[in-house]
């Protein structure tokens, strides 16, 4: 099946997202976000997210089908995020997908949310990118991966030891009274600041760190350093703080990613996840990869945050590669490891 028509369902956090792809062509990408319901709490509340998914899932599927100008009977397969994520939120998606697949007599693929973030890149071009190094940066995950085959072979090179990059953005934005979510707010504020104004620390980049854990990340120390700076410097320029904090995060992410490319001999880098929408990360990555002779691929900003297109894309790749569908009933796995691409 060269051009499988696949519907993807993503409900791992606070977006109810439905995507439909034909092969590597995106036909529909419907997203219903509950982020405004979480904003007053300063973060995602699992119970609120689950209830929002229940209300949005069926209308979102209906809108996606209309946008794609297809019928559900035209589908060749259904893919759904089985983990990692908030277990209650995941269960809404997996239960809906299982019922839909059974009712239509279609194969169902329970896929990994993290692998799906990388897979969305395959919707932007026809060239093969395996093998590639993937820098996955989001609110809950900061990982460096070696992707030999996106449908079956992913090796985790390193991951965050504490706060993920996106989580650090949210926490610093809260300290700076910039609101939630913090990533876009800091990105916007930093445009008026000097990224070299404050020399914030770069975690896990000492000589010993490079020898012991070269591809791991730590942003908790950076978060503490920003908080202490603000306490000691009450007359600070907020935009300079935002820009300098952001620069420290971007610097560390790219230092590690390019080191992984060099060490592995792989000259391709995919940056994915919500933080990949950050304008400074995209700018510096393009410059450093060009100088290092690394082919850089970053999805469009709209496909960096959680979306159904990425799940549908991975499902389509699984079908085309002849990978087996998920057998029988399965449970959502809130801590599903990235090496397990599908259930």
N, C-alpha and C positions, 0 to 999 in steps of 0.2 A: 504494500500500500504506500505509494509514493507521496501522496498529498492527503494524509488523514485529517479529517475534520474533528477537532477535539474541543470540548468545553472544559474549562478549568475553574475550580472553586477554591477560593482562599479566604479563610476565616481565622487565622492564627492569632490576631490581636484585635485591633479596633476598626479595621476595614472589612466590610463585606464586599468581596470583589469577585466578579465573574468575567472570564475572558474566553473568547472563542478564536481559534486559529485554524487555518487550513495550511498544513505543512509548516512553512515559516512565514506565512502571511497573516497578519493580525486583522481580524474581521470585527471584533467588538472588545471593548475593555470598560466594563461598568464597575464603578466604585461608589459604595455608600459608606461614608465615614461617620463614626460616632465621636470623633475627636473633640467636638465642642462640648459633648456631655461629660468628658473627662477633664476638660481644661480647668474647671474650678477646683479640682482635687490635685492639680499639679502632676498628674500621671494617669495611666490607664487603670481603671477599676475593673477587675475581671467580671464581676457580676453584671455590671452595666454593659460591658462589651458583649457578653453572651446574650442578654436580652435584646440588644440592638441587632445582633445577627439574626435572631429568630424573627424579628419584625421585617428585616430587609432582604432575607435570602431569596424568597420566591419572587417578589417584585424585581429584584436585581437580575435574576435569571431571565424573566420575561422581557426585560428591557434589552438585555444582551442579545437574545434571540432575534428581537425585532431589529436591532442595530445591524446585526450580521446578515439580515434578510434570509434566514434559514428557518427550517422547522427542526424541532428536537429529533424527529424521525430521520433527519439527514445525518446525524452525528455518527461517527465511527467509534468514539470512546469518550470516557469522562475521566478527568484527573482531579484529585482533591488533595489539599495539604493535610497530611496525616501527622505532622509534627516537624520541628518543635514549635511550641507556642503555649498559649493559655489553654488548659485542658477543656474547660467549659466551652470556650469559643471554638476550639477545634472540633468538638463533638457535634456542634450545630452543622458545620460543613461536611463532616464525614457521614453523618446520618442522612443529610439531604442528598449527598452524592450517591450513597448506597441505595437509597430508595429510588432515585432517578435512574440509576444504572439497571437496577433489577426490573423496574417497570418498562424500560425500553429494550431490555435484553442486550445491554452493551457491556463491554469489558470496562473495568474500573481500575484505575491506577492510584494507589495511595502513595504520594510522593513527598520528598523532603523539602521543606520550605527554603532551606539554605541553598540547596542545589537548584531550586527553581529560580532563585534570585540570579544565579549565574546564567541559567538557561535563557532568560529573557533577551540576552545579548544575541542569541541566534535568530531573533526576529528582525534584526537590523541589517543582515548581510547574508550572502549565500556561501561565503568561503568557510571552510572548516577551520576551527580554532583549537581543536585538541591536538597536542597537549597545550595547556595554558596554565599560567599562575593566576589565581583569582584572589583578589583582596575583597573580602566581604565585610562591609561596615554598616551597621544598623543600630537601632536602639537597644537591641538585646545581644548583639553578636559583633565581635571584631575578630576575624579569622583570616589566616593565610592558607590557601588551599592549592594543591597541585592537582589539576584536573586532566587526567589522561583520557577519560571517556566520560562525558557528562551523564551518560545513562547507566554507568556501572562501576567506574573506577575514579574515586576521589580520595586523595590523601590529605589529611589535616597536617600542615607544617607547624602551625602555631595558632594561638588564640589568646583572648584577653584573660588575664589572671584576676581581674576585679571588674571595674566599670568598663562597659563597652563604650566605644567612641560616641555613639548616639546618646547613651545614658549620661555621659559626661557633659555633652551639650545641653541636655535637659536640666541637669543639676546646676550648671553655671548660669544658665538663662534664668533659673529661679532666683539665684543669688543676686543677679543683676536686675531683677524685676522686669524681665523681658517677656514673660509669659510662657505658655506651653502650646505646641511643641517647641523645644528650644533650638533645634537645628536651623530652621529657616529664620528665626528671630535673630540669632547670633550672626548668621550669614549676612543678613541685611544690615545689622548694626555695624559689623566689622568693615563694611565698605567705606565708612567715614573715619576709620581709625588707622593707626600706624602699626603694621604687624611686627615691627622691630622695636616698638616702644618699650616693651617689658620682656626680659629674657626669662620666660617661664621654663621649667625643667622638661626634658625629654625623657620619659620613663623607659627603663630597660635598654639604655643605649651606652652604658659604660663598657669598657673593654671586657670585663668579666661577663657582663650580660650577653654580649655578642658571642662569647665562647660557650656559655651554658644554655641560654635560651634565646637564640638569635631571632626567632620569628614570633615570639610571644609579645603581648602588649600589656601595658598597665597605665591607666589614666587616673587612678585614685590619688596618686601623689600630685599630679598636675592640678586636680580639683582642689586639693588642700592648699596648694601654693597660691592659687587664685584667691581663695577665701582669705588667707592670711595677708595677701597683698592688699586686698580691699579693707581689711581691718586696720592695717598700718598706714594706709594712704586714703583717708576719707575724701580728700579733694581730688580724686582720680578723674581721668577722662574715660568715661565708660566705653566709648567706641575703641579706644586704644586697648583696653582690657579685652574686649571681644576679639579684636583683630589679633592680638598677641596670643591669646588662648587658642584661637582657631589655628594660627600658624604653627603652634607647638604640636597640635593634634595632626595636622596635615603633614608636617615634617616627619614625624615618627612613622605614620602609616606608609609613606612613600619610601623612607629609608629601608624599612623592613621588606616592602614589596619588591623593590628593585634589587635588594640583596638576594632575595629568593630567586628572582629571575637569573641573576648572575651565577648563583651557586648551582642551579639546576640546568643551566644552559638553555633554558626556554626563553625565547625572545618575544613572548606574547603575554600581555597583562590585561585581565578583565577586572574592572572595579565595579562592584554591584552593591545593592542595599541602599537604604534611605539616605545615608550620609554621602553616597556617591552623587547625590543631587547638589551637594555643596559647591558653590561656584569657585571658591579658592582651591579646593581639592582638585577640581577638574582642570583649572588653569595651571597649577603647579605640576600636576601629573603629566599634562600634555608637554610641558617644557622639559621636564626631566626625562621622560620616556624618549622624546625626540633626540636629546643629547646622548642617551644611552643606546640608541638603536633598538628600542623596544616598541613593538606594535601595541598601541593602547586602544582598548575598546571600553567605552562607558555608555550604558543605555541612556536614552533621552531622560531628562529629569522626571517626567511623568511615569516612566517605567522603573524608576529606582525604588520608590516606596512600594509597600505591599500592594500587589495587584493580581488579578486573575489571569492576565495575559501570560505571566511567567509560569504559572502552574499549567496552563494549557500548552505552552511551548514545550515544557518538559514532558508532558504527556504525549505530545506529538512526536517528539524525538524518541520516546520509549517505544511507541507503536512502530515507527519507521525502522528502528533498530531490531525489531522482533523480540523485545523484552517481554517476559510473561506478565500478565495482568495480576493484580492482587487477588488471591484466592479467598473466597468466603468472607465471613464477617471479620472485621479487624477493629482494634481499639486505637484511638488517637494516642500518640506518644508525645507527651509534652517535652521530653528530653531527648528526642530522636537525634542520634549522632549523624553528622554530615556524611560520614563514610557510607551510611546506608541510604542510598539514593531513593529506593522505593521499598514498600513492604511486600 
